Structures are given as structure tokens and as C-alpha cells.
């Protein structure tokens, strides 16, 4: 890790002139240098300085309704288990047996305990060691052994995890969004489904694409781009790269007509209400009158990313005629939008690795993107 860190540090030093161009005022600034999207060394450093220190949403509370329910994920190749250990407790621990490091859980399901498939060490659903067969003669005290626990917080129906030993207090991290996002009442919704797609680009290109309103009327003109009204978006920029905005748009469907019941807290609002927000590093949330979406962007390699879009609706939506049919249409619409974006961000990835690539100037509509890119520089060069 030291050699990788040293290589990344040297690269970042070489990129200082490019970073200074990004730090200029919006209308004089340029996008980030291509190396930050293509360098394996910088990607490894992003893991340490960003993803291992940030609060990350890993799923919905309703995905673990019963004691013993669990799901496994990887965050930048770090294996984690999220489990409902008791009625009122959701925990997260590193998915490695304390003997040799073998994963004790796979996929998702319900379990009374977790047994290592290699040597049968047994753990409870909170990660505490219950039994270690064949270890009675060991002189190592195993009485208080347990897999490494990570800090967990719940917010508006979401499970957040932090891998750091002393992370920023969650209340401080989430405060700007707790105050401003009156419209994101996701704890009052139900999860209808998750759309997951792998894209051949660096994770930052997808995060930036979800911020970028400049491209919406171009590549999305046949899906939803023509529904966004007005050429200007006013952003509220928050600390740590966060942002949110409100504008007018038609409902999120292939026809542009509203299919599902209006979210109850929007009854007095315009039927064309549209809101978006970004929570750094990898979350994007959006609203239309009848639905919420939470986008999770998960790095897989320097050049591949998985995007997971959680589709949320008011309780009344699940009772409409042909809900399953309408939900299938909605999911396909989301998939089509991601497919349109994928062609562009994969082209961006190819360009970033080219010796001829030079970052272009930012447009007025890229204000939130400029804010986020500058926060990235802060984290990587601190």
C-alpha cells in the first residue's frame, strides 16, 4: 500500500496545474485531469481517502425486516455483512472469519448464526465468536473475539455505514440534508425494486453525470430530457461537496404523464415539481410528484462501476390496477436512461486515458459539478 500511495501522491503533485484550473471560478474553470479517472494508483488512494472515511448508504432498513436477516456487499473490495441482530438493532461487520479470513456469509437471507465454511468457526448475527472447534488447546484467549464492527446509523429508512475508526459524527455529516431535503421523506415510502447496471467507466464519471443537467436535453431528449422546463437550474451548494436543487419537469415516465399516486406531502405542490440532491461521495437522490429514486454509485475497478437505483413509491401506489405492469414499465424507463448515459460515460472513459485528452471548460449549468470536483481535490490533496 505504501508504494501505491507514493505513486498516487507523485501523480497528484504532477496534476497540480490541472487542479488549479479546476479551482478557478466556474466560468474560468476546467474539468479534472484525465489521470484521476484512469490511474489505478489514484483509484487505490481514493479508497483510503474517500470511501474508507465517508458515511455510505448500503441499503434500506425494510430490506432487513426480521431478526437474522442479512445482506452482504463489497465496498472497494472490502467485504461487509449488514444484519438485523435484534428487533431494534442493525449491525455491520467485516465479512472475514477471525481464523483465516474466509467469508462467513454469502448473498442475502436469514440466519440464526454464521458458520465459516472452511473450519466451522461459528458466529452470532452480530459477528461475535460463539464456537471455535479444535481450538481448546490454543493459548490465545478467544473469549471476547468478534469480527470487526463498523459504525451504523439509520436515516429516513436508509442504513449508513462508515469504515473509519473515528468517523465524522453522522449527525454533522447529514445535517445539511436533514434541514434542506423536506421533500425526501423516503421513510414514508416503500421500496418497489432496485435497478442495477454495470457501466464501463470510472465511478466519478457516473457521479458527475447524475449531477450534470447540461446533457439532459441532448442525449435524453427522447426519454425525459424534453420534459425539463427552463434552461437555468439554481443550485444550493452545501459543505463537503453536497448540493440540492428544485425545478419544474414532467413526471418520470416514458409518456411524461403521471402513473402513480402523488406523494402525500406534495399534495399542495405543483404537479411538475422536480428535486435533486447529491450526498458525497456516491449518492444522488431525485423526486418527481409520484416517486423517489436513490442512486448508489459503487466503484468496482478504476474503469468499471455498478450503479444501483432504488425505486420508492407511496403506499397507495402498490394498490393501483396493474401495479406490476406499470412498475415493469417504470424500471425499463430507468434502464433506458442509464443505457443512454452509459454510451456517453464509456466514451468519456476512453478519452480520459488518451494522451491527447485536455480538460474542457465548464458551462454555467455545471455549477454543482464544479463544487463537487473541488471537494474531490480537497480530499485527495489534504
C-alpha positions as CSV (number, residue, x, y, z in Angstrom):
1,X,0.0,0.0,0.0
2,X,2.9,2.4,0.7
3,X,4.3,2.1,-2.8
4,X,0.8,2.6,-4.3
5,X,0.3,5.7,-2.0
6,X,3.7,7.1,-3.0
7,X,2.9,6.6,-6.7
8,X,-0.5,8.3,-6.3
9,X,1.0,11.1,-4.3
10,X,3.5,11.8,-7.1
11,X,0.8,11.7,-9.7
12,X,-1.3,14.2,-7.7
13,X,1.7,16.5,-7.4
14,X,2.2,16.4,-11.2
15,X,-1.5,17.2,-11.6
16,X,-1.4,20.4,-9.5
17,X,-1.6,22.7,-12.5
18,X,-4.7,20.9,-13.7
19,X,-6.2,21.1,-10.2
20,X,-5.6,24.8,-10.2
21,X,-7.5,25.2,-13.4
22,X,-10.4,23.3,-11.8
23,X,-10.2,25.6,-8.7
24,X,-10.8,28.7,-10.8
25,X,-14.2,30.4,-10.7
26,X,-16.9,28.5,-12.5
27,X,-16.8,30.4,-15.8
28,X,-13.0,30.2,-16.0
29,X,-12.5,26.7,-14.7
30,X,-11.7,23.4,-16.5
31,X,-12.7,19.8,-15.6
32,X,-10.4,17.5,-13.8
33,X,-7.4,16.0,-15.5
34,X,-7.9,12.7,-17.2
35,X,-5.5,10.8,-15.0
36,X,-7.8,10.9,-12.0
37,X,-10.3,8.8,-13.9
38,X,-7.8,6.3,-15.4
39,X,-4.9,5.8,-12.9
40,X,-5.0,2.6,-10.8
41,X,-2.8,4.3,-8.1
42,X,-5.2,7.2,-7.7
43,X,-8.1,4.8,-7.6
44,X,-6.4,3.0,-4.7
45,X,-5.8,6.3,-2.9
46,X,-9.5,7.2,-3.4
47,X,-10.4,4.1,-1.5
48,X,-8.3,5.2,1.5
49,X,-9.1,8.9,1.5
50,X,-12.7,8.9,0.4
51,X,-14.6,5.5,0.6
52,X,-13.0,4.2,3.8
53,X,-13.7,7.6,5.6
54,X,-17.1,8.5,4.3
55,X,-20.6,7.6,5.5
56,X,-22.1,5.4,2.8
57,X,-25.7,4.3,2.3
58,X,-25.6,0.5,1.9
59,X,-29.4,-0.3,1.7
60,X,-32.9,0.1,3.1
61,X,-34.0,-0.8,6.6
62,X,-37.0,-2.5,5.1
63,X,-34.7,-5.0,3.3
64,X,-33.9,-6.4,6.8
65,X,-37.3,-6.6,8.5
66,X,-36.8,-9.7,10.6
67,X,-34.2,-10.8,13.2
68,X,-31.5,-12.7,11.4
69,X,-32.0,-11.1,8.0
70,X,-28.7,-10.2,6.4
71,X,-27.1,-9.0,3.2
72,X,-23.5,-8.9,2.0
73,X,-21.8,-6.1,0.0
74,X,-18.3,-5.1,-1.0
75,X,-17.1,-1.5,-0.7
76,X,-14.0,-1.1,-2.9
77,X,-13.3,-4.8,-2.4
78,X,-13.8,-4.7,1.4
79,X,-16.4,-7.4,2.3
80,X,-19.2,-6.4,4.7
81,X,-22.2,-8.1,6.3
82,X,-25.2,-6.0,7.3
83,X,-27.6,-7.9,9.6
84,X,-30.6,-7.4,11.9
85,X,-29.1,-8.7,15.1
86,X,-32.1,-8.0,17.2
87,X,-35.5,-6.3,16.8
88,X,-34.1,-2.8,17.3
89,X,-30.5,-3.3,16.1
90,X,-28.9,-3.4,12.7
91,X,-25.2,-4.1,12.7
92,X,-22.4,-4.1,10.1
93,X,-19.2,-6.2,10.4
94,X,-16.3,-7.2,8.2
95,X,-17.1,-10.5,6.4
96,X,-13.9,-12.3,7.4
97,X,-13.6,-15.3,9.7
98,X,-11.1,-14.4,12.5
99,X,-9.2,-17.6,11.8
100,X,-8.1,-17.3,8.2
101,X,-10.3,-14.6,6.7
102,X,-12.8,-16.7,4.8
103,X,-16.2,-15.0,4.2
104,X,-18.8,-16.4,6.6
105,X,-21.8,-15.1,4.7
106,X,-22.8,-15.0,1.0
107,X,-25.5,-13.1,-0.7
108,X,-28.5,-12.4,1.4
109,X,-31.0,-14.3,3.5
110,X,-31.9,-15.1,7.1
111,X,-29.7,-17.0,9.5
112,X,-29.6,-17.9,13.2
113,X,-25.8,-17.7,13.0
114,X,-22.9,-17.7,10.6
115,X,-20.6,-20.7,10.2
116,X,-17.2,-20.4,8.4
117,X,-17.3,-22.9,5.6
118,X,-13.5,-23.6,6.0
119,X,-13.0,-24.6,9.6
120,X,-16.6,-24.2,11.1
121,X,-15.9,-21.3,13.4
122,X,-19.3,-20.1,14.5
123,X,-20.5,-16.5,14.9
124,X,-23.8,-15.0,16.1
125,X,-25.6,-12.5,13.8
126,X,-23.7,-9.6,15.5
127,X,-20.4,-11.1,14.5
128,X,-19.4,-12.4,17.9
129,X,-17.4,-15.7,18.1
130,X,-19.6,-18.4,19.6
131,X,-17.5,-21.6,18.9
132,X,-14.1,-22.4,17.5
133,X,-13.9,-26.2,17.0
134,X,-10.4,-27.7,17.6
135,X,-9.1,-24.7,19.5
136,X,-9.4,-25.8,23.1
137,X,-5.7,-26.2,23.4
138,X,-4.9,-22.8,22.0
139,X,-3.3,-20.4,24.4
140,X,-4.9,-17.4,22.7
141,X,-7.8,-16.0,24.6
142,X,-10.9,-16.3,22.3
143,X,-13.4,-15.2,25.0
144,X,-14.1,-11.8,23.5
145,X,-13.3,-12.5,19.9
146,X,-15.6,-10.9,17.3
147,X,-15.5,-9.8,13.7
148,X,-14.7,-6.1,13.3
149,X,-17.8,-4.0,13.8
150,X,-18.3,-0.8,11.8
151,X,-20.4,2.2,12.9
152,X,-24.0,2.2,11.6
153,X,-26.6,4.9,11.6
154,X,-30.2,5.0,10.2
155,X,-31.6,7.9,8.3
156,X,-35.0,8.2,6.7
157,X,-35.2,4.5,6.1
158,X,-31.6,4.1,4.9
159,X,-28.7,2.2,6.5
160,X,-25.4,4.2,6.6
161,X,-22.1,2.6,7.4
162,X,-18.6,4.1,8.0
163,X,-15.4,2.1,7.8
164,X,-13.2,4.6,9.7
165,X,-12.2,4.1,13.3
166,X,-13.2,7.7,14.3
167,X,-15.5,9.0,11.5
168,X,-17.1,12.4,11.3
169,X,-20.2,12.3,13.5
170,X,-23.2,11.2,11.4
171,X,-25.4,14.0,12.7
172,X,-22.8,16.5,11.5
173,X,-22.5,14.8,8.1
174,X,-26.2,14.6,7.4
175,X,-27.2,17.9,8.9
176,X,-27.4,20.0,5.7
177,X,-29.7,17.4,4.1
178,X,-31.8,16.8,7.2
179,X,-32.5,20.5,7.2
180,X,-33.0,21.1,3.5
181,X,-34.5,18.0,2.0
182,X,-38.1,18.4,3.2
183,X,-39.1,16.5,0.0
184,X,-37.0,13.4,0.6
185,X,-39.4,11.6,3.0
186,X,-38.2,8.2,2.0
187,X,-39.1,6.7,5.3
188,X,-42.7,7.2,4.3
189,X,-42.2,5.2,1.1
190,X,-41.9,1.5,0.2
191,X,-39.2,0.0,-1.9
192,X,-40.6,-1.3,-5.2
193,X,-37.4,-2.5,-6.7
194,X,-33.7,-1.9,-7.4
195,X,-32.3,-1.5,-10.9
196,X,-28.6,-2.5,-11.0
197,X,-26.4,-1.9,-14.1
198,X,-22.6,-2.2,-14.6
199,X,-21.0,0.5,-16.6
200,X,-17.5,0.6,-18.1
201,X,-16.3,3.9,-16.7
202,X,-14.7,5.3,-13.6
203,X,-17.1,6.0,-10.7
204,X,-16.6,9.7,-10.8
205,X,-17.9,10.0,-14.3
206,X,-21.2,8.5,-13.2
207,X,-21.4,10.7,-10.1
208,X,-20.8,13.7,-12.3
209,X,-23.3,12.5,-14.9
210,X,-26.0,12.4,-12.3
211,X,-25.2,16.0,-11.4
212,X,-24.9,17.2,-15.0
213,X,-28.1,19.0,-16.2
214,X,-26.2,20.3,-19.3
215,X,-26.5,17.0,-21.1
216,X,-30.2,16.2,-20.2
217,X,-31.8,17.9,-23.2
218,X,-29.3,16.4,-25.6
219,X,-28.9,12.6,-25.1
220,X,-32.2,12.2,-23.1
221,X,-34.4,14.2,-25.4
222,X,-36.3,11.0,-26.5
223,X,-36.9,9.9,-22.9
224,X,-37.2,12.7,-20.3
225,X,-34.9,15.5,-21.5
226,X,-37.7,17.3,-23.2
227,X,-39.7,17.3,-20.0
228,X,-37.3,19.6,-18.1
229,X,-38.6,23.1,-18.3
230,X,-36.3,26.1,-18.4
231,X,-32.6,26.5,-19.3
232,X,-31.4,27.5,-15.8
233,X,-31.0,25.4,-12.7
234,X,-30.4,27.1,-9.3
235,X,-28.3,25.0,-7.0
236,X,-27.8,25.3,-3.3
237,X,-24.3,24.2,-2.5
238,X,-23.6,22.5,0.8
239,X,-20.4,21.6,2.7
240,X,-18.4,18.5,1.7
241,X,-19.4,18.6,-1.9
242,X,-23.2,18.3,-1.3
243,X,-25.8,20.1,-3.3
244,X,-29.6,20.2,-3.9
245,X,-32.0,22.0,-6.3
246,X,-35.6,22.3,-7.3
247,X,-37.0,22.9,-10.8
248,X,-40.1,22.1,-13.0
249,X,-40.4,18.9,-15.1
250,X,-43.0,16.5,-16.2
251,X,-43.5,13.1,-14.4
252,X,-40.9,10.4,-14.7
253,X,-42.4,8.0,-17.2
254,X,-41.9,7.2,-20.9
255,X,-45.1,9.1,-21.8
256,X,-44.4,12.1,-19.5
257,X,-47.8,11.5,-17.7
258,X,-48.1,10.7,-14.0
259,X,-48.8,7.0,-13.4
260,X,-48.6,6.6,-9.6
261,X,-50.4,8.5,-6.9
262,X,-48.9,11.8,-5.7
263,X,-46.6,11.6,-2.7
264,X,-48.8,12.7,0.2
265,X,-46.5,15.5,1.3
266,X,-46.6,17.1,-2.2
267,X,-50.4,17.5,-2.3
268,X,-50.1,21.3,-2.3
269,X,-47.2,21.5,-4.6
270,X,-47.0,21.9,-8.4
271,X,-47.6,18.6,-10.3
272,X,-44.4,19.4,-12.2
273,X,-42.2,19.5,-9.1
274,X,-38.8,18.0,-9.5
275,X,-36.0,17.9,-6.9
276,X,-32.5,16.5,-6.9
277,X,-29.6,16.3,-4.4
278,X,-26.2,14.9,-4.1
279,X,-24.6,13.4,-1.0
280,X,-20.9,12.9,-1.5
281,X,-19.3,10.7,-2.5
282,X,-21.7,8.3,-4.2
283,X,-25.3,9.2,-3.6
284,X,-27.8,11.0,-5.8
285,X,-31.4,11.4,-4.9
286,X,-34.3,12.7,-7.0
287,X,-38.0,13.3,-6.8
288,X,-41.0,13.6,-9.1
289,X,-44.6,14.1,-7.9
290,X,-45.2,10.4,-7.6
291,X,-41.9,8.8,-6.8
292,X,-38.4,9.0,-5.2
293,X,-35.2,7.5,-6.5
294,X,-31.9,6.9,-4.7
295,X,-28.9,6.3,-6.9
296,X,-25.9,4.5,-5.4
297,X,-22.6,4.5,-7.4
298,X,-20.2,1.7,-6.4
299,X,-16.7,1.6,-7.8
300,X,-15.6,-1.8,-9.0
301,X,-12.3,-1.1,-10.7
302,X,-10.7,2.1,-12.0
303,X,-12.7,1.6,-15.2
304,X,-15.9,-0.1,-14.1
305,X,-18.7,1.0,-11.9
306,X,-22.0,-0.5,-10.7
307,X,-25.0,1.8,-10.4
308,X,-28.0,0.8,-8.2
309,X,-31.2,2.8,-8.4
310,X,-33.7,2.2,-5.6
311,X,-37.3,2.9,-6.7
312,X,-39.5,4.2,-4.0
313,X,-43.3,4.9,-4.0
314,X,-46.0,5.9,-1.6
315,X,-48.0,3.1,-0.1
316,X,-51.0,3.9,-2.2
317,X,-49.1,3.2,-5.4
318,X,-48.9,-0.5,-4.6
319,X,-52.7,-0.8,-4.8
320,X,-53.3,0.7,-8.2
321,X,-54.6,-1.5,-11.0
322,X,-51.8,-3.3,-12.9
323,X,-49.1,-2.2,-10.5
324,X,-46.7,-4.9,-11.5
325,X,-47.1,-4.0,-15.2
326,X,-46.7,-0.3,-14.5
327,X,-43.7,-1.0,-12.3
328,X,-42.0,-3.0,-15.1
329,X,-42.5,-0.1,-17.5
330,X,-41.0,2.3,-14.9
331,X,-38.0,0.0,-14.4
332,X,-37.4,-0.3,-18.1
333,X,-37.6,3.5,-18.4
334,X,-34.9,3.9,-15.8
335,X,-32.8,1.2,-17.6
336,X,-33.2,3.1,-20.9
337,X,-32.0,6.3,-19.3
338,X,-28.9,4.5,-17.8
339,X,-28.3,2.9,-21.2
340,X,-28.3,6.4,-22.8
341,X,-25.8,7.7,-20.2
342,X,-23.6,4.6,-20.5
343,X,-22.7,5.2,-24.1
344,X,-21.5,8.7,-23.2
345,X,-19.6,8.0,-19.9
346,X,-17.9,5.0,-21.5
347,X,-16.7,7.4,-24.3
348,X,-15.6,9.8,-21.5
349,X,-13.5,6.9,-20.0
350,X,-11.8,6.2,-23.3
351,X,-11.0,9.9,-23.7
352,X,-9.6,10.2,-20.2
353,X,-7.0,7.6,-20.8
354,X,-5.8,9.2,-24.1
355,X,-2.5,11.1,-24.3
356,X,-4.4,13.8,-26.3
357,X,-7.1,14.5,-23.7
358,X,-7.3,18.0,-22.3
359,X,-9.9,19.0,-19.8
360,X,-12.5,21.3,-21.3
361,X,-14.1,24.5,-19.8
362,X,-17.1,24.2,-17.5
363,X,-20.6,25.5,-18.5
364,X,-22.9,27.6,-16.3
365,X,-25.1,24.5,-15.8
366,X,-22.2,22.6,-14.3
367,X,-22.1,24.7,-11.1
368,X,-22.8,21.7,-8.8
369,X,-20.3,19.6,-10.7
370,X,-17.7,22.3,-10.2
371,X,-18.5,22.3,-6.5
372,X,-18.1,18.5,-6.2
373,X,-14.9,18.3,-8.3
374,X,-13.3,20.9,-6.0
375,X,-14.3,18.9,-2.9
376,X,-12.6,15.9,-4.5
377,X,-9.4,17.8,-4.9
378,X,-9.6,18.9,-1.2
379,X,-9.9,15.3,-0.1
380,X,-7.2,13.9,-2.3
381,X,-4.6,16.6,-1.7
382,X,-5.2,17.2,2.1
